[in-house]
């Protein structure tokens, strides 16, 4: 089962939360009291930086140069401020007063928040339909203000114009709000029965559509909640998706709105994805892309989510050339540095690793991690890149990729301390973590650590890696366990592991009921590298 979101954390977020690109902040408890506050402010600064206010004249209107708020903004924008001490150095007159510092930060956040309605965003994530929704919200707010000041006719004129836009872009919820206000005006203010009946007819139609959209959204979110924190078993998900589709498929034939078809089509894809019928998934994705391309507007988010599923399917079919073509061809619909861009590059990285194009994978990793520090990602996404870093380090130690002078020095202890979320996914993403720990110990000749891990890996395999839901990982763990059991003698290792290698080679990831993300590098390729480490010189034998 694959998951792709239109916005961070929210699964295929509908348009009524337009700024959720910036809404998530996940931070460690040990830095909560200072860094969380500064990171929250940094998110607001990044919002302004992505808008028209980033240029001097507009920014000067928002924040007067030389003021404490402007100086704090400039310091945060230039990555000079990370905690309270940094604020004190940037604005000396505040001293070390927590009260004064907190006051300036709060005032700055309030000012940036108030300016939100005046900002214009040009990034891909808010273009077209999303951008139209933001503009419609602004017009709705303006009309509401006019009504509150008793400028009724001016407010009605604004709403009549707004309704044409909300209907065109299929903003069902907002259209209902507008129609309710217009109907009320036609009833008690103007007494226009014809207008009243027309608005009532439209309102009834849209309320029916909203009900269908909510049914589809609820069915999809209930389907996903069982899967969002794990990437392991797939069979149960196929049954759930099939049951959900039985209720939603008739609605897709009745109504063609964007929100309904995003959720409904994703449910359909989930059926075949969890049955490993990737040819059917590709067919459904291409049909969905054609459907949304025919809309009178462009919905970038819908195109992203179905292109993502398309790329997943090509990867699952091991069509690596098509993966590279699709990844490069549609990279432009993802704004660099935002959540969906990272998810797209996760797939691209995995495709290159599975294809054995290790240098290409390393290049992707460098491009992505250059933006990772400033990204606002959930732990499940940010930790993937930390895990990938471990595998790339292993590849470098095996001589499969060349390290560059600009590459950061790898420290396995630091890496593992930073991975906490994935370690809770016992039959999912914790598997590649345990594997890479063992492999790094092996390639660095730390045989004592390999011996220490062998027993724990055997217990883990017995508890979490049953053959009926994690066969390939089960087989590979057994093969790794033979390394210390065979006293690190390659001949003995190869002989004892051979039966399990044959089982592994006959068990595809699909047959093994395991998602492709678990194998950062295919186990067969890893085993070849493992056996190659024993031909390296200057190995140190562990103490038995």
C-alpha positions in Angstrom: 0.0 0.0 0.0 1.4 3.4 -0.9 0.5 6.7 0.6 1.0 10.1 -0.9 -0.5 13.2 0.5 -1.5 16.5 -1.1 -0.3 18.3 1.9 1.9 17.3 4.9 0.3 14.8 7.3 -3.2 15.4 6.0 -4.1 12.6 3.5 -5.2 14.2 0.3 -6.2 17.4 2.0 -9.3 19.2 0.6 -9.1 22.8 -0.4 -10.6 24.2 2.8 -7.2 24.2 4.5 -5.1 26.0 1.9 -2.1 26.8 4.0 -1.4 23.4 5.5 1.9 23.4 3.7 3.1 25.4 6.6 1.0 24.0 9.4 3.0 21.1 10.7 5.9 21.4 13.2 7.4 18.3 14.7 10.2 18.8 17.2 11.9 16.8 19.9 10.8 17.2 23.5 14.2 18.2 24.8 14.2 21.4 22.8 10.5 22.2 23.2 10.7 25.3 25.4 13.0 27.3 23.1 13.4 25.7 19.7 9.8 24.9 19.2 8.9 28.5 19.7 11.6 29.6 17.3 10.7 27.0 14.8 7.1 28.1 14.9 8.2 31.6 14.1 10.5 30.3 11.4 7.5 28.7 9.7 5.7 32.1 9.6 8.9 33.7 8.2 9.0 31.1 5.5 5.4 31.8 4.6 6.3 35.5 4.0 9.5 34.5 2.1 7.4 32.5 -0.3 5.0 35.4 -1.0 5.3 38.7 -2.8 6.3 40.3 0.5 9.8 38.8 0.1 10.9 41.8 -2.0 12.1 45.0 -0.3 9.3 47.5 -0.9 6.5 45.2 0.1 8.4 43.9 3.1 9.1 47.4 4.3 5.3 48.1 4.3 4.8 45.0 6.4 7.8 45.5 8.8 9.4 48.9 9.1 13.2 48.7 8.7 15.2 49.1 11.9 12.4 48.1 14.2 12.9 45.2 16.6 10.4 43.1 14.7 12.1 43.7 11.4 15.5 42.9 12.8 14.2 39.7 14.3 12.5 38.8 11.0 15.8 39.4 9.1 17.7 37.3 11.6 15.3 34.4 11.4 15.1 34.7 7.5 18.9 34.5 7.2 19.2 31.5 9.7 21.0 33.5 12.3 18.5 32.8 15.1 17.8 29.4 16.6 17.1 30.1 20.3 16.7 32.8 22.9 20.5 33.4 23.1 20.7 34.1 19.4 17.8 36.6 19.7 19.7 38.4 22.5 22.8 38.7 20.3 20.8 39.9 17.3 18.9 42.5 19.3 21.2 43.5 22.2 18.8 46.0 23.8 16.5 43.1 24.7 19.2 41.8 26.9 18.5 38.3 28.3 15.0 39.2 29.3 12.7 36.3 28.4 9.7 38.6 28.8 10.9 41.2 26.2 12.1 38.5 23.8 8.8 36.7 24.0 6.9 40.0 23.5 8.8 40.8 20.3 8.4 37.3 18.9 4.6 37.3 19.7 4.2 40.7 18.0 6.1 39.5 15.0 4.0 36.4 14.6 0.8 38.4 15.0 1.9 40.9 12.3 2.8 38.1 9.9 -0.4 36.3 10.6 -2.5 39.5 10.0 -0.7 40.0 6.7 -1.6 36.6 5.4 -4.7 37.8 3.6 -2.6 40.3 1.6 0.0 37.8 0.5 0.2 36.2 -3.0 1.9 32.9 -3.4 3.6 31.8 -6.6 4.8 28.3 -5.6 3.4 25.2 -7.4 1.6 24.0 -4.3 -0.8 26.9 -4.3 -1.2 27.6 -8.0 -4.4 27.3 -10.1 -7.2 25.6 -8.1 -5.5 26.1 -4.7 -4.6 29.7 -5.5 -8.2 30.2 -6.7 -9.5 28.9 -3.4 -7.3 31.4 -1.5 -8.6 34.2 -3.6 -12.2 33.1 -3.1 -11.6 33.0 0.7 -10.4 36.6 0.5 -13.5 37.7 -1.4 -15.7 35.8 1.0 -14.0 37.6 3.9 -14.4 41.0 2.1 -18.2 40.4 1.6 -18.6 39.4 5.2 -17.0 42.7 6.3 -19.4 44.6 4.0 -22.4 42.9 5.5 -21.2 43.6 9.0 -20.9 47.3 8.1 -24.5 47.2 6.6 -23.3 47.7 3.0 -25.7 45.0 2.0 -26.0 45.6 -1.7 -22.2 45.9 -2.1 -21.9 42.6 -0.3 -24.5 40.9 -2.5 -22.7 42.1 -5.6 -19.5 40.6 -4.3 -21.2 37.3 -3.5 -22.9 36.9 -6.8 -19.5 37.3 -8.6 -17.9 35.0 -6.1 -20.5 32.2 -6.6 -19.6 32.0 -10.3 -16.0 31.3 -9.3 -16.7 28.8 -6.5 -19.0 26.9 -8.8 -16.4 26.8 -11.6 -13.7 25.5 -9.4 -16.0 23.1 -7.6 -15.6 24.5 -4.1 -18.7 22.9 -2.8 -18.5 23.9 0.9 -17.8 27.6 0.1 -20.5 27.6 -2.6 -23.0 26.4 0.0 -22.0 29.2 2.4 -22.4 31.8 -0.4 -25.7 30.4 -1.5 -27.1 30.4 2.0 -26.3 34.1 2.4 -27.8 35.0 -1.0 -30.9 33.0 -0.3 -31.4 34.7 3.0 -31.0 38.1 1.3 -33.5 37.1 -1.4 -36.0 36.0 1.3 -36.0 38.6 4.0 -34.3 41.7 2.3 -35.5 41.8 -1.3 -38.4 39.4 -1.2 -37.4 38.1 -4.7 -39.2 34.8 -4.9 -37.6 33.8 -8.2 -34.1 34.4 -6.9 -35.1 32.6 -3.7 -36.2 29.5 -5.6 -33.1 29.5 -7.8 -30.8 29.7 -4.9 -32.7 27.0 -3.0 -32.4 24.6 -6.0 -28.7 25.2 -6.3 -28.3 24.8 -2.5 -30.1 21.5 -2.5 -28.0 20.2 -5.4 -24.7 21.2 -3.7 -25.8 19.8 -0.3 -26.3 16.5 -2.0 -22.9 16.8 -3.6 -21.3 17.7 -0.3 -22.8 14.6 1.3 -21.3 12.4 -1.5 -17.9 14.1 -1.1 -18.0 13.6 2.7 -18.8 9.9 2.2 -15.8 9.5 0.0 -13.5 11.4 2.3 -14.6 9.4 5.3 -14.3 6.1 3.5 -10.7 7.0 2.4 -9.6 8.3 5.8 -10.9 5.3 7.6 -9.1 3.1 5.1 -5.8 5.0 5.6 -5.9 5.3 9.4 -5.1 1.6 9.8 -2.1 2.0 7.6 -0.6 5.4 8.1 1.9 4.4 10.8 3.0 1.1 9.2 4.2 -0.1 5.8 4.0 -3.8 6.3 0.9 -6.0 5.7 -1.2 -5.5 2.5 -3.9 -8.2 2.4 -6.3 -6.6 4.9 -6.0 -3.3 3.2 -7.2 -4.8 -0.1 -10.3 -6.1 1.6 -11.0 -2.8 3.3 -10.5 -0.9 0.1 -12.9 -3.2 -1.8 -15.6 -2.7 0.8 -15.1 1.1 0.7 -15.3 1.1 -3.1 -18.6 -0.8 -3.2 -20.2 2.2 -1.4 -18.3 5.0 -3.3 -18.1 3.7 -6.9 -21.8 4.5 -7.6 -21.3 8.1 -6.4 -18.4 8.6 -8.9 -20.9 7.8 -11.7 -23.4 10.4 -10.3 -21.0 13.3 -9.7 -17.8 14.6 -11.2 -16.5 17.0 -8.6 -12.8 17.2 -7.9 -12.9 16.3 -4.2 -15.2 13.3 -4.7 -13.0 11.9 -7.5 -9.8 12.3 -5.7 -10.9 10.3 -2.8 -13.0 7.8 -4.8 -10.2 7.1 -7.3 -7.6 6.6 -4.6 -9.9 4.0 -3.0 -10.1 2.2 -6.3 -6.3 2.3 -6.7 -5.9 1.0 -3.1 -7.7 -2.2 -4.1 -5.3 -3.2 -6.9 -2.2 -1.7 -5.2 -2.8 -4.1 -2.3 -3.3 -7.0 -4.7 -0.1 -6.1 -6.4 -1.9 -5.6 -9.7 0.3 -2.7 -10.7 -0.7 -2.8 -14.4 -4.3 -2.1 -13.3 -3.0 0.7 -11.0 -1.2 2.3 -13.9 -4.4 2.1 -16.0 -6.4 3.8 -13.2 -3.8 6.5 -12.6 -3.6 7.4 -16.3 -7.4 7.5 -16.4 -7.4 9.8 -13.4 -4.8 12.1 -14.9 -6.9 12.4 -18.1 -10.0 13.1 -16.0 -8.3 16.0 -14.1 -6.6 17.3 -17.2 -10.1 17.8 -18.8 -11.2 20.0 -15.9 -11.7 23.8 -16.8 -9.0 24.4 -14.2 -5.7 22.8 -13.2 -5.5 20.9 -10.0 -1.8 20.5 -9.3 -2.5 18.5 -6.1 -4.6 15.9 -7.9 -2.0 15.6 -10.6 0.7 15.1 -8.0 -1.1 12.3 -6.1 -1.9 10.2 -9.2 1.5 10.7 -10.8 3.0 9.5 -7.5 0.9 6.4 -7.6 2.0 5.9 -11.3 5.6 6.1 -10.3 5.1 3.7 -7.4 3.6 1.2 -9.9 6.4 1.4 -12.3 8.9 0.9 -9.4 6.9 -2.1 -8.2 7.1 -3.6 -11.7 10.8 -3.0 -11.7 10.4 -0.8 -14.8 13.3 1.4 -13.8 13.8 3.1 -17.1 10.1 4.3 -17.0 10.7 5.3 -13.4 13.5 7.6 -14.4 11.5 9.0 -17.3 8.4 9.7 -15.2 10.4 11.1 -12.3 12.2 13.6 -14.5 9.3 14.5 -16.7 7.0 15.4 -13.9 9.5 16.8 -11.4 8.4 20.3 -12.4 5.0 19.9 -10.8 6.6 19.7 -7.4 8.0 22.7 -5.7 11.5 22.0 -4.3 11.6 21.9 -0.5 8.0 21.1 0.2 6.6 17.8 1.5 5.4 16.3 -1.8 8.7 17.1 -3.4 10.5 15.0 -0.8 8.0 12.2 -1.2 8.5 12.3 -5.0 12.3 12.1 -4.5 11.9 9.2 -2.1 10.5 7.2 -4.9 13.1 8.4 -7.4 15.9 7.5 -5.0 14.5 4.0 -4.4 14.1 3.5 -8.1 17.8 4.3 -8.7 18.9 2.1 -5.8 16.8 -0.8 -7.0 18.1 -0.4 -10.5 21.7 -0.5 -9.2 22.4 3.1 -10.3 24.1 4.0 -7.0 25.9 7.1 -8.2 22.6 8.5 -9.5 21.0 7.7 -6.2 23.8 9.5 -4.3 23.2 12.6 -6.5 19.5 12.6 -5.7 20.4 12.3 -2.0 22.7 15.3 -2.1 20.2 17.4 -3.9 17.4 16.6 -1.4 19.4 16.8 1.8 20.7 20.2 0.8 17.1 21.4 1.5 16.3 19.0 4.3 17.4 21.1 7.3 15.0 23.9 6.4 12.1 21.5 5.6 9.0 21.1 7.8 8.4 17.4 7.6 6.7 14.7 9.7 9.1 12.2 11.3 8.1 9.4 8.9 9.5 11.4 6.0 12.5 13.1 7.5 13.7 9.8 9.0 13.6 8.0 5.6 16.5 10.2 4.4 18.4 9.4 7.6 18.0 5.7 6.9 18.9 6.2 3.2 22.1 8.0 4.4 23.1 4.8 6.2 22.7 2.7 3.1 24.6 5.2 1.0 27.4 5.1 3.5 27.5 1.3 3.3 27.7 1.6 -0.5 30.6 4.0 -0.2 32.4 1.6 2.2 31.8 -1.2 -0.3 33.3 0.9 -3.1 30.0 1.1 -5.0 29.9 5.0 -4.9 32.5 7.6 -4.6 32.4 10.0 -1.7 32.7 13.7 -2.5 34.6 16.3 -0.4 31.3 18.1 0.1 29.6 15.0 1.7 29.0 15.3 5.4 30.9 12.9 7.6 28.7 10.0 8.5 28.3 9.0 12.1 26.3 5.9 12.7 25.6 6.6 16.4 24.2 10.1 15.6 22.1 8.6 12.8 20.4 6.0 15.0 19.8 8.5 17.8 17.9 10.7 15.4 15.6 7.9 14.2 12.8 7.2 16.6 9.5 7.2 14.7 10.5 4.4 12.3 11.8 2.2 15.1 8.2 1.8 16.3 7.2 0.3 13.0 8.3 -3.1 14.0 7.2 -5.0 10.9 7.9 -2.1 8.6 10.6 0.6 8.5 12.4 -0.6 11.5 13.6 -3.6 9.4 16.0 -1.6 7.2 17.3 0.2 10.3 18.3 -3.1 12.0 19.8 -4.4 8.7 22.0 -1.3 8.1 23.2 -1.3 11.7 24.5 -4.8 11.2 25.9 -4.1 7.8 27.8 -1.0 8.9 29.3 -3.0 11.8 30.3 -5.7 9.4 31.9 -3.4 6.8 33.8 -1.5 9.5 35.2 -4.9 10.8 33.4 -4.5 14.2 32.8 -8.2 14.5 32.1 -8.0 18.3 29.1 -5.7 17.6 27.9 -8.2 14.9 28.1 -11.0 17.4 26.1 -8.9 19.9 23.4 -8.1 17.3 23.0 -11.6 16.0 20.9 -12.9 19.0 18.7 -9.8 19.0 18.1 -10.1 15.3 17.0 -13.7 15.7 14.6 -12.8 18.5 13.3 -9.9 16.3 12.8 -12.2 13.3 10.9 -14.7 15.4 8.6 -12.1 16.9 7.9 -9.7 14.0 9.0 -11.3 10.7 6.6 -14.2 10.2 6.9 -15.8 6.8 3.3 -15.2 5.9 3.7 -11.4 6.0 7.4 -10.6 5.8 9.0 -13.6 4.0 11.8 -11.8 2.3 12.9 -10.0 5.4 12.6 -13.2 7.4 14.9 -15.0 4.9 17.5 -12.2 4.8 17.7 -12.0 8.6 18.4 -15.7 8.7 21.2 -15.2 6.2 22.8 -12.4 8.2 22.6 -14.4 11.4 24.8 -17.1 9.8 27.6 -14.6 9.5 28.6 -14.5 13.2 27.4 -18.1 13.7 29.9 -19.2 11.0 32.7 -17.3 12.7 32.9 -14.9 9.8 34.3 -17.5 7.5 32.9 -16.7 4.0 32.9 -20.3 2.7 30.9 -21.5 5.7 28.6 -18.5 5.5 27.9 -19.0 1.8 27.2 -22.7 2.3 24.8 -22.3 5.2 23.0 -19.3 3.7 22.5 -20.9 0.3 19.1 -22.5 1.0 17.8 -19.3 2.4 19.2 -17.3 -0.5 17.3 -19.6 -2.9 14.1 -19.0 -0.9 14.8 -15.3 -1.1 15.3 -15.3 -4.8 12.0 -17.2 -5.3 10.0 -14.8 -3.1 9.2 -11.5 -4.9 8.3 -8.5 -2.7 4.7 -8.9 -3.9 4.5 -12.6 -3.1 6.1 -11.9 0.3 3.3 -9.4 1.1 5.8 -6.7 1.8 6.0 -3.1 0.7 8.9 -2.0 -1.5 9.9 0.8 1.0 11.2 -1.8 3.4 14.0 -2.9 1.0 16.0 0.3 0.5 18.3 -1.9 -1.6 17.1 -5.3 -2.8 18.3 -8.0 -0.5 19.9 -10.0 -3.3 22.1 -7.0 -4.2 22.9 -6.4 -0.5 23.9 -10.1 0.0 26.4 -9.8 -3.0 27.9 -6.8 -1.3 28.0 -8.5 2.1 29.9 -11.4 0.7 32.2 -9.0 -1.1 33.3 -7.5 2.2 35.1 -10.7 3.1 37.6 -10.1 0.3 38.6 -6.8 1.8 42.1 -6.7 3.3 43.0 -6.0 7.0 39.9 -7.5 8.5 40.0 -8.0 12.3 38.6 -11.2 13.8 36.1 -10.8 16.6 36.7 -12.2 20.0 34.6 -15.4 20.2 
